[in-house]
Amino acid sequence: MSYGQKRQYCNFQGESQARREEQDQMNSNLSVAEVEESNDNNSSSSTSPILLRKIPAGGIPQYHQSPKRAESPPPVMAFIPVSPSDEASGYQVREDHIVLQHAVSAKVADLVQFLLLKYKLKELTNKAEIIEKIIEDDVQYYNRIFNEASEGLKLVFGIDMIELDPFVHTYALVIALGITYDGMLTNVQGMPKTGLLIIALGVICMHGNRVNENVIWRALNMMGVNPMENHYIAGNAKKLFIETFVQEGYLEYNPVPDSDPPHYEFLWGPRAHAETTSVDVLEFLAEISRIN
């Protein structure tokens, strides 16, 4: 993942909190399934601006504590004015929370980048390596960072983390739901696009096993992916869906009979039927919905 791509994932992770309401509405309609992506194997530009979160020099700060419980304020919080008034105290709590969120988001982005590299190289990883390479001195936030990163891998890239050893906590990174195609040019080039495919398959299921193409394009737009523009994961979304996924046998793209003007619709392709099931896809999306 390039520096620019890492910044974009940071934005995806950081903005996700501000878009919870939109996500919740998507979830209630199962429009969590109406998020897709696009594919142009040679493009890596994004459709939305990015704000990179930087980790404070002292690491991830602790949550603000009341004067009675806190022995000393975290060094990274020293720049925040302290006031005995309730108003100033409340302001500092909010500022502490913002700094913490930004710091955690940066660590999550670093871990996603690290895990994607492990996936591309087909290497295992473990908890000790993750702490050494990414978490460092912020072990108290390990579970939070690990969970958010693994959830992001599932939703955005369709990559699942499988624990092979519960004692050493060794993990393998695999394509979710038994799907055998990730949309990458080679083992080390491009970005996995399986997450977009899984969401498209889910949308089709929820619309009676066939869906008008405009539903897919609207779903992509809800995720900030313009079907006609390049995206850092999918490239050209329209090309990804009507060409690549169709050629690979995961989707069918057929004209709607007697439609005027002509319309097209998406259905599951034979390869999708062979590798996964509608139940598994919907359960996968429901799990992501509960997490978000």
Salt bridges, closest charged atoms under 4 A:
GLU15 OE1 - ARG19 NH1 3.41
GLU34 OE2 - HIS207 NE2 3.59
ASP96 OD2 - HIS64 ND1 3.17
ASP110 OD1 - LYS6 NZ 2.44
GLU123 OE1 - LYS118 NZ 3.07
GLU129 OE2 - LYS118 NZ 3.05
GLU136 OE1 - LYS107 NZ 3.42
ASP138 OD2 - LYS107 NZ 3.78
GLU148 OE2 - ARG144 NE 3.57
ASP160 OD1 - LYS154 NZ 3.83
GLU163 OE2 - HIS169 ND1 2.72
GLU248 OE1 - ARG271 NH1 2.70
GLU265 OE2 - ARG210 NH1 2.46
GLU275 OE2 - ARG271 NE 3.19
GLU287 OE2 - LYS154 NZ 2.77
